[in-house]
Amino acid sequence: MTESTAHVIVGGGLAGAKAAETLRTEGYQGPLVLIGEETERPYERPPLSKGYLQGKEDREKIYVHPEEWYREHDVELRLGTAVTAIDPAAHRLTLSDGNSLDYAKLLLTTGASPRRLPVPGADLTGVHYLRTVQQSDQLRELFGSAQRLVVVGAGWIGLEVTAAARAAGVAVTVLEVLELPLLRVLGREVAQVFADLHRAHDVDLRFGVKVEAIEGDNGTVTGVRLADGTVIPADAVLIGIGAAPNTQLAEAAGLEVSDGILTNESLRSSNADIFAAGDVARAQHPLFGQAIRVEHWANALNQPQTAAKAMLGQEVAFDRVPYFYTDQYELGMEYLGYVEPDGYDKVVFRGDVKSLEFVAFWLKDGRVLAGMNVNIWDVTDPIRELIVSKRAVDPARLADTNVPLGEV
Ligand SMILES: Cc1cc2nc3c(=O)[nH]c(=O)nc-3n(C[C@H](O)[C@H](O)[C@H](O)COP(=O)(O)OP(=O)(O)OC[C@H]3O[C@@H](n4cnc5c(N)ncnc54)[C@H](O)[C@@H]3O)c2cc1C
């Protein structure tokens, strides 16, 4: 390794691009390479199931940086190239184009990939997943022709695509193995709000059902068969059953991995010269006292800034409270906090749930773990304060809209 050996970022998504930006703004002037398997320069994914999918947002808007930014900041962007192996001892990467590349410090921002549905027929034409801009383009095109869409999985992506499809006039059936949508992330009380919302928009929601096969004719999807034999006709199927972190490279290189690349608070992996950030990282979090993996936009935006500073030798820790947002029909919301499934003992609603203007709080032992503001804005600061301070609150005052949030 010489002075001219590059810092290398593997993964050309939001996290990779933000890390490159921070390395430069923090004064790193040496060679910098960003390697991405996709052929598009880094872009943001949230619009792919919202404004961009609905044709309301231009393609140019999704990119993290304008095309010339990479040249102007001397970031060598190698697109359409995958890293196929890491040799940590030699500080060397093997690339899919047959070349190798040495690194001084390495950042892995390889993101996550949609989980595949392991049933017969899942490879038929008309079965879709949503992670890339090309897949969003395909879905948007389909909204022009398909009459009946079946969505497998009532998670964030499934529900957002459902809302976009309804806006385009497509009939949608949602199939979910659990009893409510988003049950693991929101719990029963708040999950019900999303079930009511989609029913109000004429979505056929079916809970507690298991998909047995996707049926087709001449290689093209015609319906979805459930375990009880029911067949739901479909011109198209979207599978949204979650994502798995792209940890294969890290694992093969001998890094510590457990549903994500394990890192310390400064995003350093079990190898001193390799860091990880974004969807792929399971980082030790100072506030929660445990390692957590967050598959959200704000995490991919902010975590790489800490990782990049750590790569430059700065003493830093990533301690932000996880933040997430969604837009579905007339519901816009922000969610702050971290709650494990069944990790709370009380939900407090503040405001009017029926008219979709409220804040929901998840509490454990009288302390706020998370808050979700629905169609109420500019409240994330007091919500964050309630979470970070870990102070005990009176649920009656929390629910009372006459008590300012900052004074609960
Ligand atoms: C449709 C959709 C909607 C979403 N909506 C929201 C939302 O409303 N709110 C929210 O908070 N979050 C949302 N998210 C989640 C958010 O987009 C992700 O958290 C974010 O994209 C993670 O960024 P990342 O850079 O860590 O990973 P990714 O965006 O997955 O980027 C990783 C990149 O690395 C590349 N790569 C992988 N392996 C290699 C390799 N070996 N060599 C080279 N390149 C490699 C991949 O091809 C990919 O381009 C959404 C996600 C999707 C898919």
The ligand as a Tripos MOL2 file, in Angstrom:
@<TRIPOS>MOLECULE
LIG
   53    58     1     0     0
SMALL
NO_CHARGES

@<TRIPOS>ATOM
      1 C1        -38.9690    1.2280   -3.1780 C.3       1 LIG1
      2 C2        -38.3520    1.6990   -1.9050 C.ar      1 LIG1
      3 C3        -38.9660    2.6970   -1.1640 C.ar      1 LIG1
      4 C4        -38.4080    3.1350    0.0270 C.ar      1 LIG1
      5 N1        -39.0320    4.1090    0.7290 N.ar      1 LIG1
      6 C5        -38.4980    4.5580    1.8920 C.ar      1 LIG1
      7 C6        -39.1420    5.5700    2.6460 C.ar      1 LIG1
      8 O1        -40.2080    6.0600    2.2880 O.2       1 LIG1
      9 N2        -38.5610    6.0070    3.7860 N.ar      1 LIG1
     10 C7        -37.3890    5.4870    4.2300 C.ar      1 LIG1
     11 O2        -36.8850    5.9090    5.2740 O.2       1 LIG1
     12 N3        -36.7370    4.4990    3.5360 N.ar      1 LIG1
     13 C8        -37.2750    4.0300    2.3820 C.ar      1 LIG1
     14 N4        -36.6480    3.0320    1.6710 N.ar      1 LIG1
     15 C9        -35.3860    2.4860    2.1880 C.3       1 LIG1
     16 C10       -34.1640    3.2640    1.6960 C.3       1 LIG1
     17 O3        -34.2890    3.5100    0.3290 O.3       1 LIG1
     18 C11       -32.9170    2.4770    1.9820 C.3       1 LIG1
     19 O4        -32.7430    2.4680    3.3760 O.3       1 LIG1
     20 C12       -31.6810    3.0470    1.3000 C.3       1 LIG1
     21 O5        -31.8020    2.9280   -0.0890 O.3       1 LIG1
     22 C13       -30.4160    2.3290    1.7340 C.3       1 LIG1
     23 O6        -29.3370    2.8740    1.0560 O.3       1 LIG1
     24 P1        -27.9550    2.0810    0.9330 P.3       1 LIG1
     25 O7        -27.0660    2.9990    0.1430 O.co2     1 LIG1
     26 O8        -27.5410    1.5990    2.2590 O.co2     1 LIG1
     27 O9        -28.2930    0.7750    0.0830 O.3       1 LIG1
     28 P2        -28.8660    0.6150   -1.3880 P.3       1 LIG1
     29 O10       -29.7570    1.7420   -1.7330 O.co2     1 LIG1
     30 O11       -29.4270   -0.7710   -1.4420 O.co2     1 LIG1
     31 O12       -27.5870    0.6940   -2.3160 O.3       1 LIG1
     32 C14       -26.6110   -0.3180   -2.3110 C.3       1 LIG1
     33 C15       -25.9820   -0.3810   -3.6690 C.3       1 LIG1
     34 O13       -24.8650   -1.2470   -3.6070 O.3       1 LIG1
     35 C16       -24.8160   -2.0490   -4.7820 C.3       1 LIG1
     36 N5        -24.0240   -3.2590   -4.5010 N.ar      1 LIG1
     37 C17       -24.3840   -4.3180   -3.7490 C.ar      1 LIG1
     38 N6        -23.3910   -5.2360   -3.7330 N.ar      1 LIG1
     39 C18       -22.3930   -4.7440   -4.4910 C.ar      1 LIG1
     40 C19       -21.0980   -5.2290   -4.8680 C.ar      1 LIG1
     41 N7        -20.6450   -6.4050   -4.4390 N.pl3     1 LIG1
     42 N8        -20.3290   -4.4710   -5.6780 N.ar      1 LIG1
     43 C20       -20.7790   -3.2580   -6.1170 C.ar      1 LIG1
     44 N9        -21.9850   -2.7530   -5.7960 N.ar      1 LIG1
     45 C21       -22.7800   -3.4840   -4.9860 C.ar      1 LIG1
     46 C22       -26.2720   -2.3150   -5.0630 C.3       1 LIG1
     47 O14       -26.4710   -2.6960   -6.4130 O.3       1 LIG1
     48 C23       -26.8950   -0.9500   -4.7490 C.3       1 LIG1
     49 O15       -26.8860   -0.1150   -5.8680 O.3       1 LIG1
     50 C24       -37.1930    2.5590    0.4850 C.ar      1 LIG1
     51 C25       -36.5800    1.5250   -0.2550 C.ar      1 LIG1
     52 C26       -37.1440    1.0970   -1.4390 C.ar      1 LIG1
     53 C27       -36.4960   -0.0120   -2.2180 C.3       1 LIG1
@<TRIPOS>BOND
     1     1     2 1
     2     2     3 ar
     3     2    52 ar
     4     3     4 ar
     5     4     5 ar
     6     4    50 ar
     7     5     6 ar
     8     6     7 ar
     9     6    13 1
    10     7     8 2
    11     7     9 ar
    12     9    10 ar
    13    10    11 2
    14    10    12 ar
    15    12    13 ar
    16    13    14 ar
    17    14    15 1
    18    14    50 ar
    19    15    16 1
    20    16    17 1
    21    16    18 1
    22    18    19 1
    23    18    20 1
    24    20    21 1
    25    20    22 1
    26    22    23 1
    27    23    24 1
    28    24    25 2
    29    24    26 1
    30    24    27 1
    31    27    28 1
    32    28    29 2
    33    28    30 1
    34    28    31 1
    35    31    32 1
    36    32    33 1
    37    33    34 1
    38    33    48 1
    39    34    35 1
    40    35    36 1
    41    35    46 1
    42    36    37 ar
    43    36    45 ar
    44    37    38 ar
    45    38    39 ar
    46    39    40 ar
    47    39    45 ar
    48    40    41 1
    49    40    42 ar
    50    42    43 ar
    51    43    44 ar
    52    44    45 ar
    53    46    47 1
    54    46    48 1
    55    48    49 1
    56    50    51 ar
    57    51    52 ar
    58    52    53 1
@<TRIPOS>SUBSTRUCTURE
     1 LIG1         1 GROUP 0 **** ****
